[in-house]
Amino acid sequence: MHDPAGWDWLQDAPAAVPAPAELAPACARLFATADGKLLLAHLRRTTVDRTLGASAGDAALRMLEGQRALVLRLEALARPAAQIAGQG
């Protein structure tokens, strides 16, 4: 019996995890659009460029660092392969 308020939705088979070789081009295409650039800039402003005061608690610092890591990972995936090759 299906219980919409319950946990049975967890029983669905997990989606296959795409290989990094698939993710990078998809991310680059996504964030190359005007909307993608707008979103990535917003994510950067609200995480990477954000500072917390000296009174920030441990939980807040850890949360922000996790968010920063995610945004930096997205930025790295969004970088075109030609740009990455030129940096090495």
Summary of the structure (lengths in Angstrom):
residues: 88
radius of gyration: 17.9
end to end distance: 56.1
largest distance: 56.5
contacts: 169
relative contact order: 0.13
helix: 66%
strand: 0%
